[in-house]
Amino acid sequence: RVGGWISNTILRRLSIEAPVVIGYVFLCIILHVLNMTIAPGISFYLGVDDYFKWRRPIAWIRLFTHIFPHDGIAHLRGNMTHLLLVGPSAEAAFGSLELIQIMVSVALSSAIAHIIVGKKNTRQLGASGVCFALILLNSLVSAKHGKVPVSFLLTATLWIGDEIWRFFFSGDGVSHHAHLTGAIVGTMAGYLIHRKKEKERLKKITKVWLKSSSKKKE
């Protein structure tokens, strides 16, 4: 009875409006719990090194898995909070499949960035790059063809400007190159998706106009 009541009164009222973001958050949390309990060290194992040994299969896998593990509860909480704040609206505006493609692109590009410019004997892990991509992507939700949203310019100035400064001068051990890579990928993806949707919209308008013109001639 209790299970039925929970199912009818609580679960039925819940809606998963952003399956990719929610799924990603749950995977990150589950992995962190595993790291703290039955599989200690798995988070560090899935991180990407500052070098690449192409003969090792795990090196190829780590190019993509490093966006899931986190270095501590504070790191996890911060990234998950940012994801849940900006991710759902970005997924609703740009699409779930597109968001997966963006996340994969961020994972690969930020891993390459770490291999090239990362500090020696360090391993990169965490969703920070994805967070930055979604933050910039979210600021492009209202973008229109040929125009740049002021919110995007302000976000880019505040976030990217601070990350560039920290990348060169902070020395805090944070992978600021991953943040910058995510921001670049998010910005490029936002405008490419907007342009694609604009072309599709124009094609639909053209088809409707041609159909209506042919009917008038008949």
ChimeraX attribute file (.defattr): number of C-alpha atoms within 10 A of each C-alpha:
attribute: neighborCount
match mode: 1-to-1
recipient: residues
	/A:1	6
	/A:2	7
	/A:3	7
	/A:4	10
	/A:5	10
	/A:6	11
	/A:7	12
	/A:8	11
	/A:9	10
	/A:10	10
	/A:11	11
	/A:12	9
	/A:13	8
	/A:14	8
	/A:15	8
	/A:16	10
	/A:17	12
	/A:18	17
	/A:19	14
	/A:20	19
	/A:21	23
	/A:22	16
	/A:23	12
	/A:24	18
	/A:25	20
	/A:26	14
	/A:27	14
	/A:28	21
	/A:29	19
	/A:30	14
	/A:31	18
	/A:32	23
	/A:33	15
	/A:34	15
	/A:35	19
	/A:36	15
	/A:37	10
	/A:38	9
	/A:39	12
	/A:40	13
	/A:41	13
	/A:42	15
	/A:43	24
	/A:44	17
	/A:45	16
	/A:46	23
	/A:47	26
	/A:48	28
	/A:49	25
	/A:50	19
	/A:51	19
	/A:52	16
	/A:53	10
	/A:54	9
	/A:55	8
	/A:56	9
	/A:57	9
	/A:58	14
	/A:59	18
	/A:60	15
	/A:61	13
	/A:62	21
	/A:63	24
	/A:64	21
	/A:65	22
	/A:66	25
	/A:67	27
	/A:68	24
	/A:69	26
	/A:70	26
	/A:71	15
	/A:72	13
	/A:73	13
	/A:74	10
	/A:75	14
	/A:76	20
	/A:77	13
	/A:78	13
	/A:79	22
	/A:80	22
	/A:81	13
	/A:82	17
	/A:83	24
	/A:84	15
	/A:85	15
	/A:86	20
	/A:87	25
	/A:88	21
	/A:89	19
	/A:90	24
	/A:91	23
	/A:92	14
	/A:93	18
	/A:94	19
	/A:95	15
	/A:96	17
	/A:97	11
	/A:98	14
	/A:99	24
	/A:100	15
	/A:101	12
	/A:102	22
	/A:103	25
	/A:104	17
	/A:105	19
	/A:106	30
	/A:107	28
	/A:108	20
	/A:109	20
	/A:110	30
	/A:111	31
	/A:112	20
	/A:113	17
	/A:114	24
	/A:115	20
	/A:116	13
	/A:117	12
	/A:118	22
	/A:119	15
	/A:120	11
	/A:121	8
	/A:122	16
	/A:123	20
	/A:124	26
	/A:125	26
	/A:126	24
	/A:127	29
	/A:128	28
	/A:129	30
	/A:130	29
	/A:131	27
	/A:132	29
	/A:133	31
	/A:134	30
	/A:135	25
	/A:136	28
	/A:137	30
	/A:138	26
	/A:139	24
	/A:140	25
	/A:141	20
	/A:142	14
	/A:143	17
	/A:144	13
	/A:145	10
	/A:146	7
	/A:147	8
	/A:148	14
	/A:149	13
	/A:150	13
	/A:151	16
	/A:152	20
	/A:153	13
	/A:154	12
	/A:155	15
	/A:156	19
	/A:157	12
	/A:158	11
	/A:159	16
	/A:160	19
	/A:161	13
	/A:162	12
	/A:163	19
	/A:164	15
	/A:165	11
	/A:166	17
	/A:167	19
	/A:168	10
	/A:169	9
	/A:170	12
	/A:171	10
	/A:172	9
	/A:173	11
	/A:174	14
	/A:175	25
	/A:176	25
	/A:177	22
	/A:178	30
	/A:179	24
	/A:180	23
	/A:181	25
	/A:182	30
	/A:183	25
	/A:184	21
	/A:185	23
	/A:186	29
	/A:187	22
	/A:188	15
	/A:189	22
	/A:190	26
	/A:191	19
	/A:192	12
	/A:193	15
	/A:194	19
	/A:195	15
	/A:196	12
	/A:197	14
	/A:198	14
	/A:199	12
	/A:200	12
	/A:201	12
	/A:202	12
	/A:203	12
	/A:204	12
	/A:205	12
	/A:206	12
	/A:207	12
	/A:208	11
	/A:209	12
	/A:210	12
	/A:211	11
	/A:212	11
	/A:213	11
	/A:214	9
	/A:215	9
	/A:216	8
	/A:217	6
	/A:218	5
